Structures are given as C-alpha cells and as structure tokens.
Amino acid sequence: DAAVEAGAVLRRRAIGALRRSAPVRTLQLGVVQGLAQAIRMLAAKLELMLAERPAAEAGSRAWAASEAANGATLTVLKALREDLVAEMSGMAEAAAAPLRVAVGGLAPVVTTLANPATPLPDALREAGAKVLKQLLRSGMIEEG
C-alpha cells in the first residue's frame, strides 16, 4: 500500500532530519512541527485506508492480502514509534511535546489493527496489543 510506503519513507527521513537539526534549536522546532504534521497526515491516510478495505472471510485470499497489508502497516508504525521515542529522549520537552501528541494520534490506527476481528498475522497480534498499550500509556501521561 502507498500509505505503508509513505510511513516507511517518513520514518527514514524523520530521524535524519531530527538528528541534523538537533544542534540548532529553532531549526529543530521547525522540523518537529513539520514532522508532527506529517505524522497526523499519515494517521489520517491509514485510518481511511483501513476503513475502505473490504471485509473478508477468514481463510480467503482477500483475508490473506489484508493480513499482509495490515502486518506491514503495524510493522512500520511500531518502528516509527520506537525511533521517534528514542529521538525524543534527547530533546527538550518543548520540542518533543508536538511529536508526542502526533505519535499519540496513531492510536486509532493501532486500535483497529489490534482488534481481534482485523486480519493480522498471529505473530504480530501480540505486538499490536503492546504498541497500543504503549501509545495509550504515553497518552495518559501527557494528559495527566
């Protein structure tokens, strides 16, 4: 899917841009704002993609195709989240806050993927639940 590829590209470019901009605080803030917007757009695109995917019966070719696409989506989101959390650990709170909010915005997509009714390879089902818990936990920390 194009959305999954966009997520993979975003992940690669985001980490590089964050690292290059780190020495200049004002530049870093601009990069963070742009990245936060890109993450929100990716989340919206993925939500739409998942909503438009036709229902499939377990064991069918459509189910297998959905499993593969959903597995790829979850893998990209998991890696994106992990990379951004690692980068945010070295950032000032003011710079990291917009990224935390944007990453938290991925929760609806991960919720859909972690839903037992959603086609997802069994090997990734537990990973989906774990990523969802991490997103929700970080969301609760931000609000509380």
Backbone as JSON, one array per atom type, in Angstrom:
{
  "sequence": "DAAVEAGAVLRRRAIGALRRSAPVRTLQLGVVQGLAQAIRMLAAKLELMLAERPAAEAGSRAWAASEAANGATLTVLKALREDLVAEMSGMAEAAAAPLRVAVGGLAPVVTTLANPATPLPDALREAGAKVLKQLLRSGMIEEG",
  "N": [[0.83, -1.2, 0.0], [0.35, 2.27, -0.63], [0.22, 4.04, 1.51], [1.54, 2.7, 3.55], [4.1, 2.54, 2.5], [4.62, 5.27, 2.43], [4.73, 5.75, 5.16], [7.04, 4.31, 5.84], [8.98, 5.72, 4.41], [8.69, 8.22, 5.62], [9.56, 7.59, 8.19], [12.33, 7.02, 7.76], [13.27, 9.48, 6.75], [12.52, 11.27, 8.74], [14.01, 10.69, 11.08], [16.62, 11.26, 10.24], [16.34, 14.02, 9.64], [15.68, 15.03, 12.16], [18.01, 14.5, 13.6], [19.93, 15.98, 12.16], [19.0, 18.56, 12.62], [19.2, 18.95, 15.32], [21.4, 20.43, 16.61], [20.66, 23.1, 16.27], [18.38, 24.84, 17.83], [16.03, 26.37, 17.05], [15.72, 25.55, 14.43], [15.31, 22.85, 14.86], [12.83, 22.92, 16.18], [11.19, 23.76, 14.07], [11.47, 21.58, 12.33], [10.35, 19.59, 13.92], [7.68, 20.49, 14.1], [6.87, 20.26, 11.4], [7.25, 17.51, 11.04], [5.45, 16.49, 12.93], [3.05, 17.28, 11.74], [3.2, 15.74, 9.4], [3.02, 13.17, 10.49], [0.43, 13.25, 11.55], [-1.0, 13.46, 9.16], [-0.29, 11.03, 7.96], [-1.48, 9.25, 9.78], [-4.19, 9.86, 9.38], [-4.46, 9.1, 6.71], [-3.92, 6.35, 6.88], [-6.01, 5.53, 8.56], [-8.2, 5.99, 6.88], [-7.55, 4.25, 4.79], [-7.74, 1.76, 6.12], [-10.45, 1.79, 6.78], [-11.64, 1.71, 4.29], [-10.94, -0.73, 3.3], [-12.18, -3.76, 2.08], [-14.4, -6.06, 3.77], [-13.44, -9.35, 4.7], [-13.55, -12.92, 4.5], [-12.33, -15.19, 6.91], [-9.49, -17.06, 6.05], [-9.75, -16.73, 3.33], [-8.48, -15.5, 0.12], [-8.6, -12.74, 0.07], [-8.59, -12.17, 2.78], [-6.02, -13.05, 3.46], [-4.51, -11.26, 1.96], [-5.24, -8.88, 3.22], [-4.25, -9.43, 5.74], [-1.49, -9.44, 5.24], [-1.09, -6.76, 4.37], [-2.0, -5.33, 6.62], [-0.22, -6.3, 8.52], [2.19, -5.27, 7.53], [1.64, -2.55, 7.81], [1.38, -2.3, 10.62], [3.98, -3.03, 11.37], [5.53, -0.94, 10.29], [4.45, 1.26, 11.7], [5.08, 0.57, 14.33], [7.91, 0.58, 14.25], [8.34, 3.28, 13.52], [7.27, 4.6, 15.77], [8.99, 3.61, 17.8], [11.51, 4.6, 16.94], [11.04, 7.38, 17.01], [10.45, 7.79, 19.72], [12.92, 7.15, 20.82], [14.49, 9.22, 19.72], [13.21, 11.45, 20.83], [13.9, 11.27, 23.49], [16.27, 12.6, 23.88], [15.64, 15.22, 23.47], [14.62, 18.6, 24.2], [11.82, 19.26, 26.3], [9.89, 21.04, 25.26], [10.33, 20.86, 22.54], [9.86, 18.17, 22.07], [7.19, 17.74, 22.75], [5.13, 18.33, 20.67], [5.64, 16.17, 18.96], [5.1, 13.97, 20.58], [2.34, 14.23, 20.93], [1.49, 13.94, 18.27], [2.41, 11.32, 17.69], [0.83, 9.96, 19.51], [-1.55, 10.26, 18.19], [-1.61, 8.17, 16.46], [-2.87, 6.12, 17.69], [-5.68, 5.43, 17.11], [-5.42, 4.05, 14.66], [-3.73, 1.92, 15.34], [-5.38, 0.75, 17.23], [-7.44, -0.23, 15.62], [-5.95, -2.08, 14.12], [-5.14, -3.81, 16.16], [-7.47, -4.96, 16.93], [-9.22, -7.94, 17.43], [-10.88, -8.81, 15.33], [-9.77, -7.82, 13.06], [-7.9, -8.62, 10.2], [-4.78, -9.93, 10.8], [-1.49, -11.12, 10.98], [-0.89, -13.85, 13.18], [1.52, -13.81, 14.55], [2.02, -11.13, 14.83], [-0.04, -10.15, 16.34], [0.19, -9.94, 19.17], [2.23, -8.02, 19.26], [0.85, -5.85, 18.21], [-1.03, -5.33, 20.24], [0.74, -4.63, 22.25], [2.0, -2.29, 21.22], [-0.25, -0.65, 21.11], [-0.88, -0.44, 23.86], [1.42, 0.94, 24.7], [1.12, 3.36, 23.31], [-1.28, 4.29, 24.39], [-0.59, 4.47, 27.08], [1.42, 6.46, 27.01], [-0.16, 8.51, 26.11], [-1.88, 8.87, 28.27], [-0.07, 9.73, 30.18], [0.72, 12.17, 29.1], [-1.7, 13.59, 29.28], [-2.22, 13.52, 31.98]],
  "CA": [[0.0, 0.0, 0.0], [1.08, 3.54, -0.71], [0.29, 4.64, 2.85], [2.58, 1.99, 4.3], [5.37, 3.0, 1.93], [4.79, 6.64, 2.9], [5.16, 5.66, 6.55], [8.44, 3.87, 5.87], [9.79, 6.85, 3.94], [8.62, 9.22, 6.68], [10.43, 7.12, 9.28], [13.74, 7.21, 7.39], [13.58, 10.9, 6.6], [12.29, 11.97, 10.01], [15.13, 10.51, 12.0], [17.73, 12.04, 9.69], [16.07, 15.46, 9.8], [15.77, 15.37, 13.58], [19.43, 14.47, 14.0], [20.64, 17.11, 11.55], [18.52, 19.84, 13.15], [19.38, 18.99, 16.77], [22.27, 21.48, 17.13], [20.05, 24.44, 16.14], [17.06, 24.67, 18.48], [14.92, 26.91, 16.26], [15.57, 24.65, 13.29], [14.72, 21.62, 15.38], [11.4, 23.17, 16.42], [10.53, 23.75, 12.77], [11.45, 20.19, 11.85], [9.39, 18.87, 14.75], [6.33, 20.89, 13.69], [6.61, 19.64, 10.11], [7.15, 16.07, 11.25], [4.18, 16.24, 13.63], [2.0, 17.39, 10.72], [3.31, 14.57, 8.52], [2.52, 12.01, 11.23], [-1.03, 13.38, 11.58], [-1.49, 13.15, 7.82], [-0.13, 9.59, 7.79], [-2.51, 8.59, 10.59], [-5.48, 10.03, 8.69], [-4.42, 8.28, 5.49], [-4.02, 4.95, 7.28], [-7.38, 5.3, 9.04], [-9.05, 5.92, 5.69], [-7.2, 3.01, 4.09], [-8.31, 0.64, 6.86], [-11.91, 1.87, 6.7], [-12.07, 1.38, 2.93], [-10.59, -2.11, 2.96], [-13.4, -4.58, 2.16], [-14.43, -7.16, 4.73], [-13.03, -10.61, 4.1], [-13.76, -14.11, 5.33], [-11.09, -15.83, 7.36], [-9.02, -18.13, 5.19], [-9.86, -16.37, 1.92], [-7.34, -14.76, -0.42], [-8.75, -11.35, 0.5], [-8.15, -12.15, 4.19], [-4.55, -13.17, 3.44], [-3.97, -9.98, 1.46], [-5.43, -7.9, 4.3], [-3.29, -9.79, 6.8], [-0.16, -8.97, 4.83], [-1.08, -5.29, 4.37], [-2.12, -4.87, 8.0], [1.04, -6.62, 9.17], [3.18, -4.28, 7.08], [1.27, -1.27, 8.42], [1.75, -2.35, 12.03], [5.45, -3.06, 11.47], [6.01, 0.42, 10.02], [4.05, 2.14, 12.82], [5.88, 0.17, 15.5], [9.28, 1.08, 14.05], [8.27, 4.74, 13.57], [7.09, 4.99, 17.16], [10.22, 3.31, 18.54], [12.55, 5.54, 16.53], [10.73, 8.72, 17.5], [10.61, 7.8, 21.18], [14.36, 7.2, 21.08], [14.97, 10.57, 19.4], [12.62, 12.42, 21.77], [14.52, 11.16, 24.8], [17.35, 13.57, 23.96], [15.15, 16.55, 23.09], [13.97, 19.43, 25.21], [10.39, 18.95, 26.39], [9.13, 21.91, 24.35], [10.49, 20.34, 21.18], [9.32, 16.81, 21.99], [5.74, 17.7, 23.01], [4.3, 18.14, 19.47], [5.84, 14.82, 18.44], [4.37, 13.04, 21.45], [0.92, 14.34, 20.59], [1.31, 13.35, 16.93], [2.57, 9.87, 17.8], [-0.39, 9.51, 20.18], [-2.61, 10.25, 17.2], [-1.6, 6.89, 15.75], [-3.61, 5.14, 18.49], [-6.85, 4.84, 16.45], [-4.98, 3.09, 13.63], [-3.23, 0.73, 16.03], [-6.56, 0.12, 17.84], [-8.08, -1.01, 14.56], [-5.09, -3.21, 13.79], [-5.08, -4.73, 17.3], [-8.79, -5.56, 17.09], [-9.19, -9.35, 17.03], [-11.62, -9.04, 14.09], [-8.97, -7.31, 11.95], [-6.9, -9.59, 9.72], [-3.4, -9.62, 11.2], [-0.78, -12.37, 11.27], [-0.87, -14.18, 14.61], [2.81, -13.42, 15.11], [2.01, -9.68, 15.11], [-1.19, -9.79, 17.18], [0.71, -9.5, 20.47], [2.95, -6.77, 19.04], [-0.16, -4.81, 18.05], [-1.54, -5.0, 21.57], [1.82, -3.95, 23.0], [2.13, -0.92, 20.7], [-1.44, 0.09, 21.55], [-0.69, -0.13, 25.28], [2.44, 1.98, 24.81], [0.53, 4.62, 22.85], [-2.28, 4.73, 25.37], [0.11, 4.85, 28.31], [2.06, 7.74, 26.8], [-1.25, 9.48, 26.03], [-2.35, 9.14, 29.63], [0.96, 10.51, 30.86], [0.65, 13.52, 28.56], [-2.9, 14.27, 29.77], [-2.21, 13.57, 33.45]],
  "C": [[0.87, 1.26, 0.0], [1.23, 4.18, 0.66], [1.38, 4.0, 3.68], [3.95, 2.43, 3.81], [5.66, 4.44, 2.39], [5.26, 6.66, 4.36], [6.61, 5.25, 6.68], [9.38, 4.99, 5.43], [9.83, 7.94, 5.01], [9.56, 8.85, 7.82], [11.89, 7.39, 8.95], [14.11, 8.69, 7.36], [13.47, 11.65, 7.92], [13.49, 11.88, 10.94], [16.34, 11.3, 11.52], [17.55, 13.53, 9.9], [16.18, 15.87, 11.26], [17.23, 15.42, 14.04], [20.2, 15.65, 13.42], [20.24, 18.44, 12.17], [18.79, 20.0, 14.65], [20.29, 20.12, 17.27], [21.66, 22.89, 17.1], [18.61, 24.35, 16.63], [15.9, 25.19, 17.64], [14.67, 26.05, 15.02], [14.89, 23.35, 13.72], [13.23, 21.79, 15.63], [10.62, 23.18, 15.11], [10.41, 22.36, 12.2], [10.41, 19.39, 12.62], [7.96, 19.22, 14.33], [5.95, 20.25, 12.36], [6.43, 18.14, 10.22], [5.84, 15.71, 11.95], [3.02, 16.3, 12.64], [2.03, 16.18, 9.79], [2.78, 13.31, 9.2], [0.99, 12.07, 11.3], [-1.64, 13.02, 10.23], [-1.39, 11.65, 7.53], [-1.21, 8.84, 8.56], [-3.87, 8.69, 9.9], [-5.55, 9.15, 7.45], [-4.58, 6.8, 5.82], [-5.42, 4.62, 7.79], [-8.33, 5.14, 7.86], [-8.8, 4.61, 4.93], [-7.84, 1.81, 4.78], [-9.83, 0.62, 6.77], [-12.42, 1.44, 5.33], [-11.76, -0.06, 2.53], [-11.84, -2.99, 3.11], [-13.27, -5.7, 3.19], [-14.08, -8.46, 4.0], [-13.31, -11.75, 5.07], [-12.41, -14.72, 5.68], [-10.75, -16.98, 6.43], [-9.08, -17.81, 3.7], [-8.6, -15.65, 1.45], [-7.39, -13.29, 0.0], [-8.28, -11.19, 1.95], [-6.62, -12.18, 4.25], [-3.91, -11.87, 2.96], [-4.11, -8.9, 2.53], [-4.47, -8.16, 5.44], [-1.91, -9.24, 6.47], [-0.08, -7.45, 4.88], [-1.15, -4.74, 5.79], [-0.85, -5.16, 8.79], [2.13, -5.63, 8.8], [2.91, -2.92, 7.72], [1.7, -1.24, 9.88], [3.26, -2.32, 12.21], [6.04, -1.67, 11.27], [5.67, 1.35, 11.19], [4.86, 1.84, 14.08], [7.29, 0.73, 15.4], [9.32, 2.61, 14.13], [8.16, 5.22, 15.01], [8.38, 4.77, 17.96], [11.33, 4.3, 18.21], [12.29, 6.93, 17.08], [10.86, 8.82, 19.01], [12.1, 7.88, 21.54], [14.93, 8.59, 20.81], [14.45, 11.6, 20.39], [13.29, 12.39, 23.13], [15.65, 12.17, 24.98], [16.93, 14.99, 23.64], [14.62, 17.29, 24.31], [12.47, 19.14, 25.17], [9.56, 19.78, 25.42], [9.2, 21.41, 22.91], [9.81, 18.98, 21.03], [7.79, 16.77, 22.09], [4.89, 17.55, 21.74], [4.45, 16.74, 18.85], [5.08, 13.8, 19.27], [2.88, 13.05, 21.13], [0.64, 13.67, 19.24], [1.42, 11.83, 16.97], [1.35, 9.27, 18.51], [-1.57, 9.44, 19.23], [-2.64, 9.0, 16.34], [-2.43, 5.83, 16.47], [-4.86, 4.6, 17.79], [-6.5, 3.81, 15.38], [-4.53, 1.8, 14.29], [-4.38, 0.01, 16.73], [-7.27, -0.76, 16.81], [-7.26, -2.25, 14.23], [-5.06, -4.25, 14.91], [-6.41, -5.42, 17.56], [-8.74, -7.01, 16.61], [-9.93, -9.65, 15.72], [-10.85, -8.56, 12.86], [-7.98, -8.37, 11.5], [-5.49, -9.11, 10.06], [-2.7, -10.95, 11.46], [-0.69, -12.61, 12.77], [0.42, -13.73, 15.28], [2.85, -11.94, 15.49], [0.88, -9.26, 16.03], [-0.73, -9.25, 18.54], [1.46, -8.18, 20.35], [1.98, -5.61, 18.88], [-0.73, -4.37, 19.38], [-0.51, -4.24, 22.39], [1.99, -2.51, 22.54], [0.95, -0.08, 21.14], [-1.31, 0.47, 23.02], [0.33, 0.99, 25.46], [1.89, 3.34, 24.39], [-0.46, 5.16, 23.86], [-1.62, 5.2, 26.65], [0.77, 6.21, 28.14], [1.01, 8.84, 26.68], [-1.77, 9.85, 27.39], [-1.35, 9.99, 30.39], [0.91, 11.95, 30.4], [-0.54, 14.29, 29.13], [-2.83, 14.46, 31.27], [-1.02, 14.22, 33.92]]
}
